[in-house]
Amino acid sequence: MWQEFKECLLWTKSTSQCQYQVG
């Protein structure tokens, strides 16, 4: 899960875009 979250951050550069990954 965190793997995907960190990858999401790499592409979006925004935590708000990735909240659903850990929520």
C-alpha distance matrix in Angstrom:
0.0 3.8 5.3 5.3 6.3 8.8 10.0 10.6 12.6 14.5 15.7 16.3 17.3 16.7 14.4 16.0 14.8 11.1 11.6 10.6 7.0 7.0 10.3
3.8 0.0 3.8 5.3 4.7 6.0 8.4 9.5 10.4 12.3 14.3 14.9 15.1 14.8 12.4 14.8 14.1 10.4 11.1 11.5 7.9 7.4 11.1
5.3 3.8 0.0 3.8 5.4 5.4 6.2 8.6 10.0 10.8 12.8 14.3 14.8 15.4 13.9 16.4 15.0 11.6 13.3 13.5 9.8 10.4 14.2
5.3 5.3 3.8 0.0 3.8 5.5 5.0 6.0 8.6 9.8 10.7 11.9 13.3 13.5 12.3 14.2 12.2 9.0 11.2 10.8 7.3 9.2 12.6
6.3 4.7 5.4 3.8 0.0 3.8 5.4 5.0 6.4 8.8 10.1 10.3 11.0 10.6 8.8 11.0 9.7 6.3 8.2 8.9 5.7 7.1 10.5
8.8 6.0 5.4 5.5 3.8 0.0 3.8 5.3 5.0 6.3 8.9 9.9 9.7 10.4 9.4 12.5 11.4 8.6 11.0 12.4 9.5 10.4 13.9
10.0 8.4 6.2 5.0 5.4 3.8 0.0 3.8 5.3 5.0 6.6 8.7 9.6 11.1 11.0 13.6 11.6 9.4 12.5 13.3 10.4 12.4 15.7
10.6 9.5 8.6 6.0 5.0 5.3 3.8 0.0 3.8 5.4 5.4 5.9 7.7 8.3 8.4 10.3 7.9 6.1 9.7 10.5 8.4 11.0 13.7
12.6 10.4 10.0 8.6 6.4 5.0 5.3 3.8 0.0 3.8 5.4 5.2 4.8 5.9 6.4 9.3 8.0 6.8 10.0 12.0 10.4 12.0 14.7
14.5 12.3 10.8 9.8 8.8 6.3 5.0 5.4 3.8 0.0 3.8 5.9 5.7 8.5 9.9 12.8 11.0 10.3 13.7 15.4 13.4 15.3 18.2
15.7 14.3 12.8 10.7 10.1 8.9 6.6 5.4 5.4 3.8 0.0 3.8 5.8 8.4 10.6 12.5 9.9 10.0 13.8 15.0 13.6 16.2 18.6
16.3 14.9 14.3 11.9 10.3 9.9 8.7 5.9 5.2 5.9 3.8 0.0 3.8 5.2 7.9 9.1 6.7 8.0 11.5 13.1 12.6 15.1 16.9
17.3 15.1 14.8 13.3 11.0 9.7 9.6 7.7 4.8 5.7 5.8 3.8 0.0 3.8 6.9 9.2 8.3 9.2 12.2 14.6 14.1 15.7 17.7
16.7 14.8 15.4 13.5 10.6 10.4 11.1 8.3 5.9 8.5 8.4 5.2 3.8 0.0 3.8 5.5 5.5 7.0 9.3 12.1 12.3 13.7 15.1
14.4 12.4 13.9 12.3 8.8 9.4 11.0 8.4 6.4 9.9 10.6 7.9 6.9 3.8 0.0 3.8 5.3 5.1 6.2 9.6 9.8 10.4 11.8
16.0 14.8 16.4 14.2 11.0 12.5 13.6 10.3 9.3 12.8 12.5 9.1 9.2 5.5 3.8 0.0 3.8 5.4 5.4 8.4 10.1 11.0 11.1
14.8 14.1 15.0 12.2 9.7 11.4 11.6 7.9 8.0 11.0 9.9 6.7 8.3 5.5 5.3 3.8 0.0 3.8 6.0 7.6 8.9 11.0 11.6
11.1 10.4 11.6 9.0 6.3 8.6 9.4 6.1 6.8 10.3 10.0 8.0 9.2 7.0 5.1 5.4 3.8 0.0 3.8 5.4 5.4 7.6 9.0
11.6 11.1 13.3 11.2 8.2 11.0 12.5 9.7 10.0 13.7 13.8 11.5 12.2 9.3 6.2 5.4 6.0 3.8 0.0 3.8 5.3 5.8 5.9
10.6 11.5 13.5 10.8 8.9 12.4 13.3 10.5 12.0 15.4 15.0 13.1 14.6 12.1 9.6 8.4 7.6 5.4 3.8 0.0 3.8 5.5 4.8
7.0 7.9 9.8 7.3 5.7 9.5 10.4 8.4 10.4 13.4 13.6 12.6 14.1 12.3 9.8 10.1 8.9 5.4 5.3 3.8 0.0 3.8 5.8
7.0 7.4 10.4 9.2 7.1 10.4 12.4 11.0 12.0 15.3 16.2 15.1 15.7 13.7 10.4 11.0 11.0 7.6 5.8 5.5 3.8 0.0 3.8
10.3 11.1 14.2 12.6 10.5 13.9 15.7 13.7 14.7 18.2 18.6 16.9 17.7 15.1 11.8 11.1 11.6 9.0 5.9 4.8 5.8 3.8 0.0
